[in-house]
Amino acid sequence: MTDFTKIIEEDIAIIKWDCKEKSMNTMSIKGMETFGGLITDALENKAIKGIIITSGKKDFSGGMDLSTLESLKHNTGENPASGIFGFIMQGHQLLRKIELGKINKEDTPKPVVWAVSGVSAGIGTEIGLACHKRFVSSSSDTRIGLPEILVGLFPGLGGTTRVPRMIGLMGASSVLLEGKLFPADKARSIGIVDEVVPPEELLGRAKNWIINSKNSDLIKPWDQKGFKFPGGAPYHPSGFMSFVGASALVNGKTKGLYFAAKALLSTVYEGALVNFDNALKIEARWFTKVLMTKACTNMTRTLFLNKEKLEKGMVRPTHVDDSNLQEIAIIGSGMMGSGIAYVSAISGMDVILIDRDKSTAEKGKEFIANLLEDGVKKKRLNEDRSKQLIARIKTSSSFEDLANSDLVIEAVFEDLNLKKGLYKEIEPHLKPSAVLASNTSTLPITELSESLKNIERFIGIHFFSPVEKMNLVEIIKGKNSGDKSLAVALDFTRKIKKTPIVVNDARGFFANRCIIPYINEGLQMVSEGIKPSLIENCAKHIGMPLGPLQLIDELSLNLAVSVANETKDAMGTDYKETGATSILMEMYNKKRFGRKNNGGFYDYDEKGKRRNLWDGLVNLKIENGSDVAPQEVKDRLSYIQALEAVRAYEEKILLNIEEGDVGAILGWGCLIWAGGPFSWLDMVGHEKVSEDCSKLEKKFGVRFKVPNIIKKLASERSSFYREKVS
């Protein structure tokens, strides 16, 4: 079965990409060979006037199958770099054939047109960049871009070389360095596509362009004599400043942690000094170097291979039939409940949004309407689609209206007794096959289920805020949660296109169990007199999206105090006050509750925009701080999260390390550049981890004690991912 097929219409070859066994087209080694053969045949056939490259699916391509790149490392003998470089150069040669429109120098070039709809990412877009004309559908589903940087790579099949030559370095920065997928009109305005046309006109417009094209239309600017780099090459005055600015931008954003971004900039800089074909060789060399790094391997494994496995149901009970969810009910129409209702509706389900009174539920529906309106403004969907989606959502104040719901999700305030009382009212109205879930972020699922008669139907589905943006869902199995409940929760997560991790029940589950120590370590360091600015900057320099003080402002201090009090009640006499607790309570007493109240560890303007760290932090009751090395601060912030993740795994709260790395990255941005906490520990090496943590334990206490599994891995010179440490 082939991924590419060719048909001839009106002496024009139409090459369709359609991976029959996949929902999305992705490029493999075999696929590349087939595609190359069809392109060569069409270019050599003198009866063919031109070529159209399109898709047999609603989307064009999700890019390269990254498992293909990983396999190249292990299946190319003793010199995998050579094998990878050779494969990339074959890809360059194929796209160069498309770009030149001919096989031999003396041949007359043939027009090659890219006509696509839906998503085009990675190599899919790079194929388009090599074509002579690029038509894309005006559909709201169209998204075009080069997102490789998001998984620790960069566009390595010509994208990094072509885009700056098309639109200049500054224009290329958002395309290459941010990894965005752009709507059709935005892609056209940027300059990476030529025309946006109605979906039904794609092939017709492509054929018409081929028929009317001239030879001069088939020569790219960089293949013409006297080509000048848009915005200036490196040694042109304006070009020099562009490269200086780009270098500052890259280092400022990545803190030197993401090698792919630095390699991308080197590719553009060095490639700009030579002709186009040599620039492609430079791109292939840098891409190979990036692909061979441990960090790239880790990011690819976590953010592509393992993430995809989880989304496809890696831990779903296989003996349970598919749920085929049609209607769900949400209890609680606050920001979380409304967010869950929104993602459910856009995924094709009917939604009942229930609150204590109809007017409150209507406010939740109004929040959803605003999200849809924003989507229309940004051309993610049209007015008709928006109206259809909002019509899917019904509001109510009566539990009788959830009688037909397949899944009921409670999303009310984090109060154990409130939730348990609510379940007693809900249960009599559930149909026998329905599953009941709680969106709790910390409360034990087993304890919550105690008020139910049928405890097997109860499970935790923990969303992260804001629901419409955060991709992770943490599914929590109580001691009595049945396999059907787990299967329904996973089916629901797949339907709303989120990434699930499944964990066992315990206070804080996995994500909050690791986030809270990170926040507490920051607070503890404030109590020790370490400068808050040093704490926050060191957090950024280990790759955290938010420092611990900024994070607590975003989450709200009230929530942190509530969690601390719940933990204190749960632990009883085992609970010990810390410097972190004292700082937390001081801030609470000073009514510095966080961003929502325009004042926390940071100051905010009237619109909630963050300004500087609050000047009053120096007046808190803190120890006399001594000078501390930034590396020690970075070690404390890194290890406190990673060790807690390991303990969750040791205690079988976390079921496997793959879910640990995926969950940590998607949940709170933990050590993304290294592939997550377990991958990072493997990179550091467990002997070094044991040595570092032993020193930290002596200085700061038992929270840095080396877990037994790390001691074992250190003694065996092994790793979590079972790769021998050299």
C-alpha positions, 0 to 999 in steps of 0.5 A, spaced: 500 500 500 503 506 497 502 513 501 502 517 494 498 516 488 499 519 481 493 520 476 493 524 469 488 529 468 488 534 462 496 532 461 497 534 468 500 530 473 496 530 480 500 527 486 496 525 492 498 524 499 494 519 502 497 514 508 491 509 508 493 507 515 493 513 518 489 519 520 494 524 518 499 524 512 506 523 515 513 522 511 516 515 512 523 513 508 518 508 504 514 514 502 519 519 501 522 514 496 515 513 492 514 520 492 521 521 489 519 516 484 512 519 482 516 526 481 521 524 477 517 520 472 512 526 471 518 531 470 521 526 465 514 524 461 514 529 456 507 529 455 505 532 462 505 539 462 505 540 470 504 537 476 499 538 482 501 536 489 495 535 494 492 530 499 487 525 499 485 527 506 482 533 509 489 535 511 495 535 507 500 533 512 503 533 520 510 533 517 515 527 518 514 521 522 519 522 527 519 515 529 523 515 522 528 519 524 529 516 531 530 509 527 535 512 522 540 513 529 539 506 530 539 502 523 545 506 520 551 502 522 556 505 527 556 512 524 549 514 524 550 521 523 552 519 516 546 515 515 542 521 517 546 526 513 545 522 507 537 521 508 536 529 509 541 530 503 536 525 498 530 529 501 534 536 499 535 533 492 528 531 491 525 538 493 530 541 489 528 537 483 521 540 484 524 547 485 527 547 478 522 543 475 526 538 471 531 533 472 537 535 467 540 542 466 538 542 459 530 540 460 525 545 459 522 546 466 515 544 468 511 548 473 509 544 480 503 547 484 502 546 491 494 545 492 492 544 499 487 544 505 487 543 512 493 542 516 500 542 513 506 542 518 513 540 517 516 537 511 509 538 508 510 545 508 517 544 506 514 541 500 510 547 498 516 552 499 519 548 493 513 549 489 513 554 484 506 556 486 502 555 493 494 555 493 491 554 500 484 553 502 480 559 505 477 554 510 477 555 517 481 549 518 487 551 514 493 551 518 500 552 515 507 552 518 513 549 521 513 547 528 519 543 528 522 547 534 517 545 539 520 538 539 527 540 539 528 540 532 528 545 526 526 545 519 531 541 516 528 539 509 529 546 506 525 550 510 530 554 514 534 555 508 528 558 503 524 562 508 529 567 510 530 568 502 523 569 501 521 574 507 527 576 510 530 574 517 525 578 521 519 575 518 522 568 518 523 569 525 516 568 527 515 562 522 521 558 524 523 560 531 516 560 534 513 554 531 506 557 529 501 554 525 498 560 521 491 561 518 490 561 511 490 569 510 496 570 515 500 565 511 499 569 505 500 576 508 507 573 511 509 570 504 509 563 505 503 562 501 501 565 494 493 565 494 487 563 498 482 560 494 475 556 496 476 549 497 472 547 491 476 551 487 483 549 489 485 544 483 481 548 478 486 554 480 492 550 480 491 547 473 489 554 470 496 557 473 500 551 470 496 552 463 498 560 463 505 559 467 511 562 463 518 560 464 520 566 468 515 564 473 518 557 474 525 560 477 526 562 484 529 568 486 535 565 489 536 561 482 537 568 479 543 572 477 544 578 482 539 575 488 540 579 494 538 576 501 531 580 503 533 585 509 540 584 507 545 578 508 550 578 514 555 583 512 550 588 509 549 594 515 541 592 516 542 585 515 548 585 520 543 588 525 538 583 524 542 577 525 545 581 532 537 582 534 536 575 532 541 572 536 539 576 542 532 574 541 534 567 541 538 567 547 533 571 551 528 566 549 532 559 550 537 561 556 541 557 552 538 551 553 535 549 546 540 547 542 536 547 536 534 554 536 541 556 536 543 551 530 537 554 526 540 561 527 547 558 525 544 555 519 541 561 517 547 565 518 552 561 515 547 559 509 546 566 507 554 567 506 554 561 500 550 559 494 543 556 495 545 549 494 551 549 499 546 552 504 542 546 503 548 542 505 549 547 511 542 546 513 543 538 513 549 538 517 546 542 523 540 538 522 544 532 523 548 535 529 541 537 532 538 530 531 544 526 534 544 530 541 541 527 547 536 533 548 533 532 542 532 524 543 529 526 549 524 531 547 522 527 540 521 521 545 517 525 550 513 530 545 512 526 539 513 518 540 510 517 547 505 523 547 502 520 541 502 513 544 498 516 550 493 520 545 492 513 542 490 509 548 496 506 551 493 505 558 486 504 556 483 497 558 482 493 551 476 489 553 472 495 554 468 497 548 468 504 545 464 509 549 461 513 543 460 519 547 454 523 545 452 527 551 455 530 557 453 534 563 457 539 567 456 541 574 458 548 575 459 553 570 465 557 573 471 558 568 473 550 569 466 548 568 465 552 562 472 551 559 470 543 559 463 545 556 467 549 550 472 543 548 466 538 549 462 542 544 467 543 539 468 536 539 461 534 537 458 532 543 451 535 546 452 539 553 448 540 559 451 546 563 448 545 570 449 550 576 445 552 582 440 557 578 439 558 570 442 565 570 449 563 573 449 557 568 447 562 562 453 566 565 457 560 563 454 559 556 456 567 555 463 565 557 463 560 552 460 564 546 465 569 548 470 564 546 467 562 540 466 569 538 474 570 539 475 564 534 471 567 529 475 574 529 481 570 529 478 566 523 479 559 526 471 558 525 466 561 521 459 565 524 455 559 522 459 554 525 459 558 531 452 558 532 452 551 531 456 550 537 453 554 542 446 551 540 449 544 542 450 547 549 443 547 554 443 550 561 439 548 567 439 548 574 436 541 575 439 535 576 433 531 572 436 534 566 442 530 566 438 523 565 441 522 558 448 524 559 453 519 558 458 522 562 457 527 568 463 532 570 463 535 577 467 542 577 465 546 583 469 549 588 474 545 592 471 543 598 470 535 600 464 536 604 460 540 598 462 535 593 460 529 597 453 532 598 453 534 591 454 527 589 448 524 593 443 529 589 446 527 582 446 519 583 439 518 583 438 522 576 444 518 573 442 513 567 445 506 569 451 506 564 453 513 566 460 515 569 461 520 574 467 524 574 470 530 579 475 535 576 478 536 583 485 538 583 487 535 589 482 532 593 483 524 594 478 520 589 477 514 593 474 519 599 470 523 594 466 517 592 464 515 599 458 518 598 456 514 592 452 507 592 455 505 585 463 507 587 465 503 580 462 509 576 466 514 579 473 517 577 477 523 577 478 527 570 483 533 572 483 539 567 488 544 567 487 552 567 485 555 562 482 548 559 481 551 552 489 552 552 492 547 556 493 540 553 494 535 559 488 531 562 490 527 569 485 522 570 485 519 577 483 512 579 480 511 585 481 505 589 474 502 586 474 506 580 472 501 574 475 499 568 469 502 564 470 509 568 477 509 566 475 507 559 470 512 558 475 518 561 480 516 556 475 516 550 472 523 552 479 525 553 481 523 546 475 526 543 476 533 545 483 532 543 487 532 549 493 528 552 491 524 558 496 521 563 493 516 568 495 516 575 493 512 582 489 516 587 493 520 592 493 527 595 495 532 589 495 526 584 502 527 580 502 534 577 500 538 583 504 533 588 510 536 584 508 543 582 507 544 590 514 543 592 517 547 586 513 553 589 514 551 596 522 551 595 521 558 592 518 561 598 523 557 602 528 561 599 525 567 600 524 566 607 532 564 607 533 571 604 535 569 597 533 575 593 526 574 589 529 576 583 535 571 583 530 565 584 525 567 579 531 568 574 534 561 576 527 558 574 527 561 567 535 559 566 533 551 568 527 552 562 521 553 567 516 558 563 514 561 570 518 562 576 515 559 583 513 566 585 510 568 579 506 561 578 503 562 585 501 569 583 497 566 577 494 560 581 492 565 586 495 565 594 488 564 596 488 557 593 495 556 596 493 557 603 487 553 602 491 547 599 496 548 605 490 548 610 488 542 607 494 538 607 495 540 615 489 537 616 490 531 613 497 530 616 495 532 623 501 532 628 506 530 622 505 537 619 511 541 620 511 549 619 516 551 614 519 558 612 515 557 606 509 557 610 511 563 614 512 567 607 505 564 605 501 567 611 505 573 611 503 575 604 496 572 605 495 577 611 498 583 607 492 581 602 497 580 596 493 574 593 496 574 586 494 577 579 487 577 580 487 582 585 492 586 582 498 585 587 502 579 589 509 577 589 509 582 583 505 588 582 500 589 576 497 594 573 489 596 572 489 591 566 492 585 570 499 586 566 505 584 570 510 589 572 516 588 577 517 584 583 513 587 589 518 592 593 515 590 599 518 583 599 524 586 602 520 587 609 517 580 610 520 577 616 526 573 613 533 571 615 539 575 613 541 572 607 548 570 605 550 570 598 548 564 594 551 561 588 546 561 582 547 554 580 545 552 587 538 555 586 538 552 580 539 545 583 534 546 588 529 548 583 530 542 578 531 537 583 525 538 588 521 537 582 524 531 579 525 527 586 518 528 587 516 525 580 521 519 582 517 518 589 510 518 585 513 513 581 516 509 586 509 509 590 506 507 584 502 513 584 505 515 577 504 508 573 510 509 568 515 514 567 513 516 560 506 519 563 511 522 568 515 526 562 509 527 558 505 530 564 510 534 567 512 538 560 504 539 558 502 540 565 507 545 568 513 546 563 518 542 567 524 541 564 522 541 557 528 542 553 531 535 557 524 531 555 521 532 562 524 530 569 526 523 568 529 524 561 533 530 565 535 525 571 538 520 565 541 526 562 545 528 568 547 521 570 544 518 576 551 517 580 551 525 579 544 526 581 546 521 588 552 526 589 548 532 588 542 530 592 546 528 598 549 535 598 543 538 598 540 533 603 545 535 608 544 542 607 537 543 606 534 537 609 530 530 608 526 533 602 532 532 597 534 525 600 536 520 594 530 515 592 532 508 592 531 507 585 536 512 583 541 509 588 539 503 584 540 506 577 547 509 579 550 502 582 548 499 576 550 505 571 543 504 568 537 509 567 530 510 567 529 509 560 534 503 560 540 505 556 547 504 559 550 510 562 557 511 558 
